[in-house]
Amino acid sequence: MYTGKLVFSQVMEHLPLHVFHQCVDRYNGNFKIKEFTCLDQYLCMAFAQLTYRESLRDIELCLRAQKGKLYHMGIRSSVSRNNLSNANKVRDWRIYADLAYSLIQTARNLYVNESFGLELENTVYALDATTSA
């Protein structure tokens, strides 16, 4: 039996948690929240994005199938469609926008001396996987 870290946990190690917590505190994201924190929501939605989940039901079923591993993935509370739906509806979107801006700035700093044969200086593009209906 493999006893190392899960791949998802290894990917999420690169998330600057101190910046994430600053964003949450800036917009009082965890105000009056007892269980399903902003970090739990973010980790669930990141998992859904990385594993191509298409609905809240799909996310819930996939995460509940591995309930024993949720703690090792960083998800500390129970995952349900109701929790995900309410969190996505109520939580301030600016928390995640600020985190994205911070990550884009980190990417700019990493690739400031790379030219890639392009004439675009200090331009970073973020790709989104959403589709328009």
Residue frames relative to the residue before (quaternion, step in Angstrom):
aa qw qx qy qz dx dy dz
M 1.0000 0.0000 0.0000 0.0000 0.00 0.00 0.00
Y 0.4217 -0.7075 0.5153 0.2368 3.56 -0.90 1.00
T 0.1429 -0.8230 0.5477 0.0479 3.57 -0.79 1.01
G 0.4671 0.6782 -0.4504 0.3450 3.60 1.21 0.25
K 0.7041 -0.4394 0.3417 0.4409 3.54 -1.33 -0.16
L 0.5303 -0.6011 0.4964 0.3332 3.52 -1.22 0.60
V 0.6138 -0.5667 0.3993 0.3777 3.58 -1.14 0.63
F 0.6296 0.5367 -0.3366 0.4497 3.59 0.97 -0.82
S 0.6541 0.5073 -0.3093 0.4681 3.60 0.96 -0.82
Q 0.6375 0.5217 -0.3271 0.4630 3.56 1.03 -0.73
V 0.6461 0.5010 -0.3176 0.4803 3.60 1.02 -0.76
M 0.7052 0.4765 -0.2648 0.4533 3.59 0.89 -0.94
E 0.4972 0.6419 -0.4338 0.3905 3.61 1.23 -0.19
H 0.6554 0.5255 -0.3071 0.4472 3.58 1.15 -0.56
L 0.5129 0.6193 -0.4220 0.4187 3.58 1.29 -0.10
P 0.3419 -0.7394 0.5337 0.2269 3.62 -0.68 1.00
L 0.2765 -0.8168 0.4854 0.1441 3.57 -0.02 1.31
H 0.6188 0.5432 -0.3630 0.4362 3.59 1.01 -0.67
V 0.6417 0.4972 -0.3203 0.4882 3.60 1.04 -0.71
F 0.6347 0.5287 -0.3312 0.4560 3.59 0.97 -0.82
H 0.6798 0.4832 -0.2929 0.4675 3.59 0.90 -0.90
Q 0.6023 0.5388 -0.3544 0.4704 3.60 1.11 -0.59
C 0.6517 0.5058 -0.3103 0.4723 3.59 0.98 -0.83
V 0.6469 0.5103 -0.3175 0.4694 3.58 0.97 -0.84
D 0.6733 0.4917 -0.2952 0.4667 3.59 0.92 -0.89
R 0.6117 0.5747 -0.3486 0.4172 3.60 1.03 -0.78
Y 0.7935 0.2685 -0.1285 0.5307 3.59 1.00 -0.83
N 0.4448 -0.7166 0.4360 0.3141 3.61 1.25 0.36
G 0.1030 0.8614 -0.4892 0.0900 3.56 0.97 0.90
N 0.7563 0.3554 -0.2039 0.5100 3.58 1.03 -0.69
F 0.3240 0.7597 -0.5020 0.2567 3.60 1.22 0.38
K 0.8467 0.0099 -0.0825 0.5255 3.56 -0.77 1.14
I 0.4623 0.6404 -0.4710 0.3928 3.59 1.11 0.63
K 0.2419 -0.8000 0.5355 0.1214 3.57 -0.72 1.06
E 0.8407 0.1623 -0.0589 0.5132 3.58 0.81 -0.91
F 0.8093 0.3008 -0.1479 0.4823 3.57 0.34 -1.25
T 0.1467 -0.8446 0.5126 0.0480 3.57 0.13 1.33
C 0.6858 -0.4577 0.3634 0.4338 3.55 -1.32 0.13
L 0.6324 0.5240 -0.3363 0.4608 3.58 1.04 -0.71
D 0.6299 0.5157 -0.3357 0.4739 3.60 0.97 -0.77
Q 0.6453 0.5137 -0.3158 0.4691 3.57 0.95 -0.86
Y 0.6671 0.5057 -0.3083 0.4519 3.57 0.85 -0.94
L 0.6727 0.4972 -0.3032 0.4564 3.58 0.90 -0.91
C 0.6365 0.5196 -0.3281 0.4661 3.60 1.00 -0.76
M 0.7046 0.4562 -0.2707 0.4713 3.56 0.87 -0.92
A 0.6109 0.5229 -0.3508 0.4799 3.61 1.10 -0.60
F 0.6278 0.5199 -0.3263 0.4786 3.58 1.01 -0.81
A 0.6531 0.5179 -0.3120 0.4560 3.57 0.93 -0.89
Q 0.6574 0.5081 -0.3056 0.4650 3.57 0.96 -0.84
L 0.7100 0.4741 -0.2641 0.4488 3.58 0.87 -0.96
T 0.7545 0.3600 -0.1987 0.5115 3.59 1.15 -0.56
Y 0.4775 -0.7215 0.4014 0.3005 3.58 1.29 0.38
R 0.2207 0.7612 -0.5697 0.2176 3.60 0.87 0.92
E 0.3057 -0.8109 0.4835 0.1232 3.56 -0.91 0.92
S 0.8049 0.1287 -0.0655 0.5756 3.60 1.15 -0.32
L 0.6531 -0.4960 0.3831 0.4251 3.55 -1.27 0.25
R 0.6200 0.5365 -0.3403 0.4604 3.57 1.04 -0.73
D 0.6516 0.5139 -0.3031 0.4685 3.57 0.98 -0.87
I 0.6384 0.5170 -0.3188 0.4728 3.59 0.97 -0.85
E 0.6759 0.5051 -0.2932 0.4495 3.56 0.84 -1.01
L 0.6798 0.4960 -0.2994 0.4498 3.60 0.83 -0.94
C 0.6614 0.5097 -0.3054 0.4578 3.55 0.96 -0.86
L 0.7022 0.4561 -0.2738 0.4732 3.59 0.90 -0.89
R 0.6598 0.5018 -0.3151 0.4621 3.59 1.01 -0.71
A 0.5802 0.5804 -0.3760 0.4303 3.59 1.16 -0.52
Q 0.7545 0.2879 -0.1612 0.5673 3.57 1.18 -0.57
K 0.0777 0.8649 -0.4933 0.0514 3.56 1.07 0.77
G 0.6574 0.5298 -0.3124 0.4354 3.59 1.02 -0.73
K 0.7065 0.4530 -0.2573 0.4790 3.58 1.20 -0.44
L 0.4372 0.7226 -0.4526 0.2863 3.60 1.23 -0.16
Y 0.6366 0.5325 -0.3352 0.4459 3.57 0.94 -0.82
H 0.6882 0.4775 -0.2783 0.4699 3.57 0.98 -0.83
M 0.6244 0.5056 -0.3352 0.4921 3.57 1.28 -0.29
G 0.5825 -0.5905 0.3655 0.4224 3.59 1.27 -0.24
I 0.5656 0.5827 -0.3850 0.4385 3.60 1.28 -0.12
R 0.1826 -0.8531 0.4865 0.0473 3.55 -0.37 1.28
S 0.7508 0.3375 -0.2136 0.5261 3.62 1.15 -0.28
S 0.6584 -0.5168 0.3675 0.4054 3.55 -1.28 0.23
V 0.3091 -0.7420 0.5725 0.1613 3.52 -1.11 0.78
S 0.1262 0.7642 -0.6245 0.1001 3.55 -0.84 1.03
R 0.6373 -0.5183 0.3929 0.4134 3.54 -1.24 0.38
N 0.6311 0.5438 -0.3317 0.4427 3.57 1.02 -0.79
N 0.6517 0.5058 -0.3135 0.4703 3.61 0.91 -0.90
L 0.6866 0.4829 -0.2891 0.4602 3.58 0.84 -0.97
S 0.6652 0.5154 -0.3049 0.4461 3.56 0.91 -0.91
N 0.6825 0.4783 -0.2886 0.4712 3.57 0.86 -0.93
A 0.6503 0.5122 -0.3230 0.4587 3.58 0.94 -0.84
N 0.6745 0.4901 -0.2998 0.4636 3.59 0.90 -0.87
K 0.6797 0.4898 -0.2870 0.4645 3.58 1.08 -0.69
V 0.7844 0.3939 -0.1746 0.4462 3.58 0.85 -1.01
R 0.6556 0.5487 -0.3331 0.3977 3.60 0.90 -0.84
D 0.5424 -0.6407 0.4528 0.3004 3.52 -1.12 0.79
W 0.4302 -0.7291 0.4810 0.2279 3.55 -0.69 1.11
R 0.5737 0.6216 -0.3780 0.3763 3.59 1.16 -0.53
I 0.5159 0.6207 -0.4211 0.4139 3.61 1.20 -0.41
Y 0.7447 0.4098 -0.2147 0.4811 3.55 0.77 -1.07
A 0.5903 0.5462 -0.3675 0.4671 3.60 1.13 -0.50
D 0.6585 0.4967 -0.3091 0.4734 3.60 0.94 -0.86
L 0.6276 0.5222 -0.3336 0.4712 3.58 1.03 -0.76
A 0.6476 0.5159 -0.3175 0.4623 3.58 0.96 -0.85
Y 0.6461 0.5100 -0.3246 0.4659 3.61 0.95 -0.82
S 0.6377 0.5246 -0.3218 0.4633 3.56 1.03 -0.77
L 0.6733 0.4869 -0.2943 0.4722 3.58 0.96 -0.86
I 0.6203 0.5268 -0.3400 0.4712 3.59 1.07 -0.69
Q 0.6400 0.5141 -0.3247 0.4697 3.59 1.00 -0.80
T 0.6253 0.5249 -0.3319 0.4725 3.58 1.03 -0.75
A 0.6534 0.5034 -0.3097 0.4730 3.59 0.97 -0.84
R 0.6237 0.5320 -0.3420 0.4593 3.60 0.99 -0.75
N 0.6751 0.4927 -0.2968 0.4621 3.57 0.91 -0.89
L 0.6443 0.5281 -0.3273 0.4459 3.59 1.03 -0.69
Y 0.7993 0.2961 -0.1244 0.5079 3.57 0.98 -0.86
V 0.2887 0.7935 -0.4975 0.1985 3.58 1.16 0.45
N 0.7476 0.3804 -0.2188 0.4985 3.63 1.03 -0.66
E 0.5548 0.5918 -0.3963 0.4299 3.60 1.26 0.07
S 0.2335 -0.7931 0.5446 0.1412 3.57 -0.88 0.85
F 0.1544 -0.8237 0.5259 0.1453 3.61 1.09 -0.68
G 0.5866 -0.6013 0.3675 0.3990 3.58 1.18 0.38
L 0.5630 0.5919 -0.3878 0.4270 3.57 1.23 0.32
E 0.4387 -0.6965 0.5098 0.2503 3.53 -1.19 0.52
L 0.5372 0.6236 -0.4021 0.4010 3.60 1.27 0.04
E 0.1475 -0.8077 0.5672 0.0636 3.57 -0.50 1.14
N 0.8615 0.0487 -0.0740 0.4999 3.55 -1.06 0.90
T 0.4790 0.6310 -0.4658 0.3942 3.56 1.02 0.78
V 0.0239 -0.7758 0.6302 -0.0186 3.54 -0.84 1.03
Y 0.1721 -0.7829 0.5919 0.0846 3.53 -0.88 0.96
A 0.1895 -0.7531 0.6207 0.1083 3.55 -1.00 0.87
L 0.2398 -0.7734 0.5734 0.1245 3.54 -0.85 0.99
D 0.1831 -0.7699 0.6059 0.0812 3.52 -0.98 0.88
A 0.3762 -0.7576 0.4978 0.1914 3.56 -1.00 0.82
T 0.4374 0.6974 -0.4771 0.3076 3.59 1.17 0.13
T 0.2235 -0.7527 0.6031 0.1409 3.53 -1.19 0.56
S 0.3874 -0.7044 0.5369 0.2557 3.54 -1.09 0.63
A 0.3384 -0.7619 0.5242 0.1738 3.54 -0.97 0.88
